[in-house]
Structures are given as C-alpha cells and as structure tokens.
C-alpha cells in the first residue's frame, strides 16, 4: 500500500470513528497525552511552562534534532507512537523583517511543509483537540485598526513578510477545512508581536523587540553612547508577553470552539520609538538613539481587536514594563549561551 493510500485509509477511519455529538469546550484532561510541537521556542516553551503549572502530567515534545518536522514520514511515525489527545502547533520558521525579506522561499516552503505534515498526521491519528498558532501578519498591510478577525483576505499583505503570512493563512484554512470535512473541534489563534524567554535574539534573524534588547544591552556593556535603529521609529506595534499568550491559549482550548481564528493580544500599542526608549531605560542605556530612515518601517500599524477573545473570558495580565524587565533579566542570564 502506498503512503498516500495509507494516509487516505487513516483519514477515512477518522470519519468512521468520529462521534458526531456536538463538541462542548471544557476542562482538558490533565492526564491525557499533550504534544507541544516546537516546545523549545519562544511560543512552545511558554505553553509548556503553562501546561506544567496547570498540572498536565503527560506532556510530550521533540527537539528538531530528534524530529525534523519537514520529514513527513518521520512526523507521521512519531505522532503515531505518541498518540496525543491534544496538540498545539507552535513549531514554525520565524524571523524579523531582514530574514523574511531575504529568504521568502524558505519562510513559505518550510512553514507550509511543517504545518501540512503535523496537521495531516494529527488528523490521520484522530487527535481530538488541536490549536494552530499563526501571527498577526496574516492581515492586510492597511487593514482598519484595530484589526478584526474578518479583515483576513480583504487586502494586500505587507511585502516584507508576505511569504510567511501566506503560509500561516494556509494553516488557518486547513484548520477550517478539517472542521468542515471531519467535524473535529480544531481551532486557530493569531497572537500579536510576542516576546519573552527563549526568544530569538540574533542580530540578523530576530524580531524588533528582542533585537532592540540585544542592541541596547550590548551598547551598555561596551560603553557606547549611540545606538542606531532601523526606520523612522513611527510605526505602532502591540506587544504581548509569551506567558500571557500561553495563558490565553489554554483558555481558548477550554472555552472556545469555532472555525474563525481568534486574535490574541493586549488591545493597546506603542510606537517603535517608544518601545526603544523603554528598553533603553530598562537596560540602563543613557546615550543617544539615532534612526536610519533609509531602512524599511514595515506595516504602519498592527493593533489587534481582541473583543472576540475578551468575549471568551480572557484579557492580558502582564504589563509591558513588567514584561520587559522580566525578559531583559532572562536575556542577561542566558546571553553567553545565546551568542554561542
């Protein structure tokens, strides 16, 4: 039997075995097997910490050296062995403006393959509850602010990260397709800009906030009195601590069931210039900040409407100042390992 035929047979068993009684969200079984794909990254590690703190006793994860999610056959085999009841897909190829602009093929192809492999394997093995995590970059560049979930596919994407966005949009549609075709209660969540422990602090591949933390901290350590940032500093961004995001994800798994993606954020934003000033203050930088306006700004504003999440009973708890202080402390504790 070919691999494709075997997959179709497995999917048919999902249909045949599926209990057609309507699914009602509620507390997850703390003893059930729960697979967190991407459990060592910024997002996945925060979800892992949250689940541990909430008493989940059978968490499973695989590092990239143990399981290459780009390998379809290996992904199917491992999920078959795990037999998870719940799954959060936090694994992805991620990066900032520079990385996305330089390697669009990688960001499109790798993310499509990771998502397809994990979600198809989860479907073939009848995983009951899946949460797919995307990004606020799925929305049009000039979407009306704050951005509602219905803005999806209503306009042109930001060209500096359109390849990544298209991959994430495909993931949302795959979740919706599974719901329509197989009746499984899978859901999607779209976090705003995240930061926190285990973030990518690379000078070439990171997002704006960890890049700023590293830049200002290195200036302090080196005794430099000037820091230069990309762009004008005028774009507005919303930032959510990863521990808040993880709390929201578990809340959605236990309280939400619907085909539409749910925005996850704070509902407020700041300019890049303001966040740079705050980071400078937290790390103790007392010099001058300059702005290289020959570099791109990206999307002018990206603020999520979080009323759908609020209606489900969740709001952000970690303020930006507190979150930055915690993140800078974590970075300084791990900086030597991060530079290796």
C-alpha positions as CSV (number, residue, x, y, z in Angstrom):
1,X,0.0,0.0,0.0
2,X,1.4,3.4,-1.0
3,X,2.0,6.1,1.6
4,X,-0.8,8.3,0.1
5,X,-3.2,5.3,0.1
6,X,-2.3,4.6,3.7
7,X,-3.0,8.2,4.7
8,X,-6.4,8.2,3.0
9,X,-7.3,5.0,4.8
10,X,-6.3,6.5,8.1
11,X,-8.4,9.6,7.4
12,X,-11.4,7.5,6.5
13,X,-11.1,5.8,9.9
14,X,-11.3,9.3,11.5
15,X,-14.6,9.9,9.7
16,X,-15.9,6.4,10.6
17,X,-14.9,6.6,14.2
18,X,-15.9,10.2,14.8
19,X,-18.6,10.7,17.4
20,X,-21.0,13.1,15.8
21,X,-22.3,14.5,19.2
22,X,-21.5,18.3,19.2
23,X,-18.3,19.2,21.0
24,X,-18.6,21.4,24.1
25,X,-15.4,23.1,25.3
26,X,-14.5,22.4,28.9
27,X,-11.5,21.5,31.1
28,X,-8.9,19.4,29.4
29,X,-7.9,16.0,30.9
30,X,-4.7,16.8,32.8
31,X,-3.5,13.2,32.4
32,X,-4.0,12.9,28.7
33,X,-1.1,12.9,26.3
34,X,-0.4,16.5,25.1
35,X,2.0,17.1,22.3
36,X,3.5,20.6,22.0
37,X,5.2,20.9,18.6
38,X,8.0,23.4,18.8
39,X,8.3,23.2,22.6
40,X,11.7,24.8,22.9
41,X,10.9,28.0,21.1
42,X,9.5,31.3,22.4
43,X,5.9,30.2,21.9
44,X,6.1,26.5,22.6
45,X,8.3,26.8,25.7
46,X,5.8,29.3,27.2
47,X,2.9,26.9,26.5
48,X,4.9,24.0,28.0
49,X,5.5,26.0,31.2
50,X,1.8,27.0,31.4
51,X,0.6,23.4,31.0
52,X,3.1,22.1,33.6
53,X,1.9,24.8,36.1
54,X,-1.7,23.7,35.4
55,X,-1.0,20.1,36.3
56,X,-0.7,18.4,32.9
57,X,1.2,15.2,33.6
58,X,1.9,13.7,30.2
59,X,3.5,16.5,28.1
60,X,5.5,15.3,25.1
61,X,7.8,17.2,22.8
62,X,10.6,16.6,20.3
63,X,13.6,18.8,19.6
64,X,14.5,19.5,16.0
65,X,17.4,17.1,16.3
66,X,15.0,14.3,17.5
67,X,12.3,15.0,14.9
68,X,12.6,17.0,11.7
69,X,9.0,18.2,11.1
70,X,9.9,18.8,7.4
71,X,10.2,15.0,7.1
72,X,6.6,13.8,6.5
73,X,7.1,10.1,7.1
74,X,9.0,10.7,10.4
75,X,6.3,13.1,11.6
76,X,3.6,10.5,11.0
77,X,5.6,7.8,12.7
78,X,6.3,9.9,15.8
79,X,2.7,11.1,16.2
80,X,1.6,7.5,15.7
81,X,3.8,6.5,18.7
82,X,2.8,9.5,20.8
83,X,-1.0,9.1,20.2
84,X,-1.7,12.5,21.7
85,X,-5.2,13.5,22.6
86,X,-4.3,17.2,22.4
87,X,-1.8,19.1,20.2
88,X,-0.6,22.7,20.0
89,X,1.3,23.5,16.8
90,X,3.8,26.2,17.8
91,X,6.6,25.0,15.5
92,X,7.5,27.4,12.7
93,X,10.3,29.1,10.9
94,X,10.2,32.6,12.2
95,X,12.2,35.8,11.8
96,X,12.2,39.6,11.5
97,X,12.0,41.9,8.6
98,X,15.5,41.3,7.4
99,X,15.2,37.5,7.5
100,X,11.7,37.4,5.9
101,X,12.8,39.8,3.1
102,X,16.0,37.9,2.4
103,X,14.6,34.3,2.5
104,X,10.9,34.4,1.4
105,X,11.1,30.9,-0.3
106,X,12.3,29.4,3.0
107,X,9.6,31.0,5.1
108,X,6.9,29.9,2.6
109,X,8.1,26.4,1.8
110,X,9.3,25.4,5.3
111,X,6.2,26.6,7.1
112,X,3.8,25.0,4.6
113,X,5.6,21.7,5.0
114,X,5.7,21.8,8.8
115,X,2.1,22.7,9.1
116,X,0.9,20.2,6.5
117,X,2.9,17.3,8.0
118,X,1.9,17.9,11.6
119,X,-1.8,18.7,10.9
120,X,-2.2,15.8,8.4
121,X,-0.5,13.4,10.9
122,X,-2.8,14.7,13.7
123,X,-5.8,14.2,11.5
124,X,-4.7,10.7,10.4
125,X,-4.4,9.7,14.1
126,X,-7.6,11.4,15.2
127,X,-6.2,14.0,17.6
128,X,-9.2,15.4,19.4
129,X,-8.2,19.0,20.0
130,X,-5.6,21.0,18.0
131,X,-4.6,24.6,18.4
132,X,-2.8,26.1,15.4
133,X,-0.8,29.3,16.2
134,X,-0.3,31.9,13.5
135,X,0.6,35.5,13.5
136,X,-1.0,39.0,13.2
137,X,1.0,39.4,10.0
138,X,-1.8,37.4,8.2
139,X,-3.8,40.6,8.0
140,X,-3.7,43.2,5.2
141,X,-1.0,45.9,5.4
142,X,-3.5,48.7,5.5
143,X,-6.3,46.9,7.5
144,X,-8.5,49.2,9.5
145,X,-7.3,49.5,13.1
146,X,-7.8,47.8,15.4
147,X,-7.8,44.7,13.2
148,X,-10.8,42.4,13.5
149,X,-10.7,38.7,12.5
150,X,-13.0,39.4,9.5
151,X,-10.2,41.5,7.9
152,X,-8.5,38.3,6.8
153,X,-8.0,38.2,3.0
154,X,-9.5,41.7,2.4
155,X,-6.4,43.4,1.1
156,X,-2.7,43.3,0.2
157,X,-0.2,41.9,2.6
158,X,2.9,43.6,3.9
159,X,5.5,42.7,1.2
160,X,8.4,42.2,3.7
161,X,6.7,39.2,5.2
162,X,4.0,38.1,2.7
163,X,5.5,34.7,2.2
164,X,5.3,33.8,5.9
165,X,1.8,35.3,6.1
166,X,0.6,33.2,3.2
167,X,1.8,30.1,4.9
168,X,0.0,31.0,8.1
169,X,-3.2,31.8,6.2
170,X,-3.0,28.3,4.7
171,X,-2.8,26.9,8.2
172,X,-5.9,28.7,9.2
173,X,-7.7,27.4,6.2
174,X,-6.5,23.9,6.9
175,X,-8.0,24.0,10.4
176,X,-11.3,25.2,8.9
177,X,-11.2,22.5,6.3
178,X,-10.7,19.8,8.9
179,X,-13.7,21.1,10.9
180,X,-15.9,21.1,7.8
181,X,-14.8,17.8,6.4
182,X,-14.2,15.7,9.5
183,X,-16.0,17.5,12.3
184,X,-13.0,17.8,14.6
185,X,-13.1,20.7,17.1
186,X,-9.7,22.2,16.0
187,X,-9.1,26.0,16.4
188,X,-6.6,28.7,15.5
189,X,-5.2,31.6,17.4
190,X,-3.4,34.6,16.0
191,X,-1.0,36.3,18.5
192,X,0.3,39.8,18.2
193,X,4.0,40.5,18.5
194,X,5.4,38.2,21.2
195,X,8.4,38.5,23.4
196,X,9.8,36.7,26.4
197,X,12.1,33.8,27.5
198,X,13.6,31.7,24.7
199,X,13.1,34.4,22.1
200,X,15.4,34.7,19.1
201,X,18.0,37.4,20.0
202,X,20.0,37.0,16.8
203,X,21.2,40.3,15.4
204,X,20.1,39.2,11.9
205,X,17.1,37.0,12.4
206,X,15.2,38.4,15.4
207,X,12.0,40.4,15.6
208,X,12.1,44.1,16.6
209,X,11.8,43.8,20.4
210,X,14.5,41.2,21.1
211,X,16.7,42.9,18.5
212,X,16.4,46.1,20.5
213,X,17.1,44.4,23.8
214,X,20.3,43.0,22.5
215,X,21.3,46.2,20.7
216,X,20.9,48.4,23.8
217,X,22.3,45.9,26.2
218,X,25.4,45.4,24.1
219,X,25.8,49.2,23.9
220,X,25.7,49.3,27.7
221,X,28.2,46.5,28.1
222,X,30.6,48.1,25.5
223,X,30.2,51.6,26.9
224,X,28.9,53.0,23.6
225,X,26.9,56.2,23.8
226,X,25.0,55.8,20.5
227,X,22.5,53.2,19.2
228,X,21.2,53.2,15.6
229,X,17.8,51.6,14.9
230,X,16.1,50.9,11.6
231,X,13.4,53.1,10.1
232,X,11.7,56.2,11.5
233,X,10.5,54.7,14.8
234,X,7.0,55.9,14.0
235,X,5.2,52.5,13.2
236,X,3.0,51.3,16.1
237,X,3.1,47.8,17.4
238,X,1.3,45.8,20.0
239,X,3.4,43.5,22.3
240,X,2.3,40.5,24.3
241,X,4.5,38.6,26.8
242,X,4.7,34.9,25.8
243,X,3.5,33.8,29.3
244,X,0.3,35.8,28.7
245,X,0.0,34.2,25.3
246,X,0.3,30.7,26.8
247,X,-2.4,31.5,29.3
248,X,-4.7,32.7,26.5
249,X,-4.1,29.5,24.5
250,X,-5.1,27.2,27.3
251,X,-8.1,29.4,28.0
252,X,-9.2,29.1,24.3
253,X,-8.7,25.3,24.3
254,X,-11.0,25.1,27.3
255,X,-13.5,27.8,26.4
256,X,-13.7,28.3,22.6
257,X,-14.8,26.2,19.7
258,X,-15.3,27.9,16.3
259,X,-13.9,28.0,12.8
260,X,-12.7,31.6,12.8
261,X,-9.2,32.4,14.1
262,X,-9.1,34.3,17.4
263,X,-6.8,37.4,17.8
264,X,-4.6,37.2,20.9
265,X,-3.2,40.5,22.2
266,X,-3.4,43.3,24.7
267,X,-5.6,45.7,22.7
268,X,-3.1,48.6,23.0
269,X,0.0,49.6,21.1
270,X,3.1,51.8,21.3
271,X,5.4,53.3,18.7
272,X,8.7,51.6,17.9
273,X,10.4,54.8,19.2
274,X,8.5,54.5,22.5
275,X,9.4,50.8,22.9
276,X,13.1,51.6,22.2
277,X,13.1,54.3,24.8
278,X,11.5,51.9,27.4
279,X,14.1,49.2,26.6
280,X,16.9,51.7,26.9
281,X,15.6,52.7,30.3
282,X,15.3,49.1,31.5
283,X,18.8,48.1,30.4
284,X,20.3,51.3,31.7
285,X,21.4,52.9,28.4
286,X,21.9,56.7,28.9
287,X,23.2,57.6,25.4
288,X,21.6,58.8,22.2
289,X,19.3,56.8,19.8
290,X,19.6,57.5,16.1
291,X,17.2,56.3,13.4
292,X,18.3,55.1,9.9
293,X,15.4,56.2,7.7
294,X,16.9,54.5,4.7
295,X,15.7,51.2,6.2
296,X,12.1,50.0,5.9
297,X,9.5,50.6,8.5
298,X,7.2,47.7,7.6
299,X,3.4,48.0,8.3
300,X,2.5,51.4,9.7
301,X,0.3,50.0,12.5
302,X,-0.7,46.5,13.6
303,X,-3.1,46.6,16.5
304,X,-5.5,43.6,17.0
305,X,-9.1,43.9,18.0
306,X,-9.3,41.4,20.9
307,X,-13.0,41.7,21.6
308,X,-13.6,38.1,20.5
309,X,-11.0,36.9,23.0
310,X,-12.5,39.1,25.7
311,X,-15.9,37.7,25.0
312,X,-14.5,34.2,25.6
313,X,-13.4,35.4,29.0
314,X,-9.7,36.3,28.7
315,X,-7.7,39.6,29.0
316,X,-4.0,40.3,29.2
317,X,-2.4,40.4,32.7
318,X,1.3,41.2,32.2
319,X,2.0,44.9,31.6
320,X,4.7,46.0,29.1
321,X,7.1,47.4,31.7
322,X,6.9,44.3,33.8
323,X,7.3,42.0,30.8
324,X,10.3,43.9,29.5
325,X,12.0,43.8,32.9
326,X,11.5,40.0,33.1
327,X,12.7,39.5,29.5
328,X,15.8,41.6,30.0
329,X,16.6,39.7,33.2
330,X,16.2,36.4,31.3
331,X,18.4,37.6,28.4
332,X,21.2,38.7,30.7
333,X,21.1,35.4,32.5
334,X,21.4,33.5,29.2
335,X,23.3,35.8,27.0
336,X,26.5,33.8,26.9
337,X,24.6,30.7,25.7
338,X,22.7,32.8,23.1
339,X,25.9,34.0,21.5
340,X,27.4,30.5,21.0
